[in-house]
């Protein structure tokens, strides 16, 4: 993190800032511990999301979905594509555009997965595409928080996510499977089957976690925080 490498910026933060707002408890813990700051000055206020919260039980299906910029160096969509060879009963829809579209398309052809993995292009109908799918996948090497994860949980999708960024454990608890940082294709495959076999459990927990991000909930947290520091 570039912040931790700048002694001048660290000194400025320590002297001038009274409170610190974080997107997850884990980010708060790491930041405050590293800079030796008063833990009472840190608060977690997550991202808000205007996606409609699902209010009914979601029916499981065998369609995996990725919604992402097609930048494979960061997003590592290739990992999910290659793993589909070991998931004969499942399909993968990939929504998004980007510099690596041709590379990924060729990979799908080379792996003989044209009938299982589909590049769908950009979409402005995220809610509809999430509702069509059964499990949300993110295999990125790094992220900030990932708004699409929030949108997925709010539509009741269990999430399978690599533990490659600070907020990952805040996104996936009992609403899916948090994979190790180091990629293991067989563990990914096991996670897909485990989620599918216990779908109602993971989906209900996804909706419960989605409630944390409802706009009114987040707005009230900000109002409470502002009132506190007046």
N, C-alpha and C positions, 0 to 999 in steps of 0.2 A: 504494500500500500504506500503510495507516494507521500501521503500525509505523515506517516510514521518516520519517513526519511528526512523530513524537514525540521531541523531543530528550531529554526526561527518561528515557524508556524506553530509548533508544539508549545513554545514559550508564550506565543500570543494567545493561544487557546487557554492555557493555564491561568493567565493573568486577566484576560478580558471577558471571558464568557461566564455567565452565571448558571445557565442550565443547558442541558444537552438532550436532544430528542432523537430517538432511534426507531428504526422500523422493526426491530426484534430484540428480545431480551439477550440473545447471544451476542449480537452486535454491541449492545450496551455494555455487557460484561467485558468483552475484549477491549473495547475502547477505553473504558474507565480504569481497568486494571493496568493497561499499558502506560497510560499517562498519569497513573496514581492520583486520580481525581476522586472527589467526594461522591460516593455512590448515591447519596440523597439528591444529587443534582442531575441525575439521569432519569429519563422517563421514556417508556416505550409507547409510541402511537403508530399503529400500523397503517399501511396504505388503505384508502377507502376504495370502493368499487361500486359503480352504478349498475352492474349486471344484476338482473332480477334473481332473487334467491329462490331456488326450487322449493316448492311447498308440498311435494308428494314423493312417494317412493320411486326411485329411478329403476327401470327395468334393465338388467344387465345384457350386454351383447359382446361380441368378440371383435369389435372394431377399436383399435388403438388410434390415438390421434396426437399429432404434434402440430402446434401453431407457433411458427418461429420464422425469423429472418434466416434465409438460406446462406449462412456464413459458417461453413463447416469447421473452421479453425476454432471458433468459440463454441458453437452449438453441438458439434459432434453428432450430427444426424446420421452419419455413416454407421455409428455403433448400433443404433436401433435398426437400421435397414438390414445390416448383415445378420442380426439376431433373428430376423423374421424367418430365416431358413429353419430355425428350430421351433417355430410356432405354427405348425401346419394348419391349425384351425382358426387362426387369427389373421386379420388384415391390418394395414397401417395406412392412414390418410395423413398426408403432410400438406399443411396450408402455409403459404408464404412465398416470398420471392427474394432473390438476392444473387450475389455474384457466383455462387456455386451451384446454381440450378442445373446447368449442363453436366457438371461433374456427378451430381447425385443421380440424375436421370441415366447417365451411362452406367453408373454403379448398379442401379436397379436392373438394367439390361444384362450386365456382365454376370450378376448373381442369379439370373433367371427368375426374378421376382416380379415380373410385370403384372402378374395376376394377383399379387398379394400386397404390393406397395405402390401407392399412387400419389404423384405430385399433383396437387389440386390447384396450385396457384394462390394468389392473394384472395382474401375474402373479407367482406364487410358485414358478414352474417355470422359472427363468432358464436353467438348464443345458439343459433340453429345448428351449427356444425358441432358444437359441444354436445348438444342434445342428441345428435345422431350417433355419437360415439359412446364407448363404454369405459375406457381408461385413458387418462391423460399422461403423456410421456414427456420428460425433459431429461436429456442426456448431456447437457452443456458442461464444458470444462470450467466455466465460471459464469456468475450472474450477479446482479445487484439484489433483487428480490424476485422479480419475475411476475408481472401483473397477470399474465395468462394462467399462472398457477391459481391465483385468487379467483379468476373467472371460472376456471374449471371446478374448483371446490364449491363455488356458489351454485353451480348447476349439477352438483351431486356426483361429480366424477372422482373416483379414487385416482391418486397420483402416484406414479413411479418416478423417482427423482434421484439423481446422483448427489451425494453429499460433498459438493465441490465449492460451496460458498457459505458464508457465515449464517445466513438466514434459512438455509435449507432445513435444519431441524425444527424451525418454527413453522414451516410450511407443511411438512409431513410428520405427523405423529401417529394417530390411529386411523388416519384417512387414506392410507396407502403404504407404500414401502419406500424407505430411504435406503438407497444402495450405498455401498462403500465408495469412497472417492476413486479408488483404483477400479477401473472397469473390469467386470467379470461377466462375460456373456451368459454363462450358465446360471448365475445368480439372478440376472435380469429375467431370463426365461422362467425361473422358479417363481419370481415375484409376480409375473403376469398370471401364472396359473393360480398362485395363492390368492391374489386379489379377486380373480374371477370366481374361484370356489367359495369365497367368503364375501361376496359382492355387497350384500345388503348391509353388513357390518361396516365396511369401509365407506360405502356411499352415504349412509346416515351420518357417520362422523365427518365426512366432507362437508355436508350441509351445516352441521353444527359449527365447524370451524369457519365456514363462510360467514356466519353471523357476526364474527368479529370485525368484518370488513364492510358491513352495511354503512352507507354514507351517514345516516343519522347517528349511528354509534360512534363513528370516528369524529364527526363534528362535535358531539357532546364532550368527547375526550379533550379536544382542542380548547373548547370553551372552559372546561374545568381547569385545564392547565393555565390558560391565560388569566383566569380569575385568581389562581394560586399565586402567580408571580406579580400581580399588581402591587 
